[in-house]
């Protein structure tokens, strides 16, 4: 890569950094892999003037992930969301 090039990974590592739930092994492992890959590539290419970074947006509500949480009920969640939207 040419000097001054940029590599930017988009990841959600910050949302799972401190969350440990059953059934999330592969999800959390891949997030950790992206973080480490960013660090290693940054060290390797940084000497050549290439910027490598990862952008980690804040948490978002993802129903598929919520459904894996023990005790989570979609109907209750839907009612809560509905009341929050209509109470504004």
Order of alpha helices (4+ residues) and beta strands (2+ residues): beta-alpha-alpha-beta-alpha-alpha
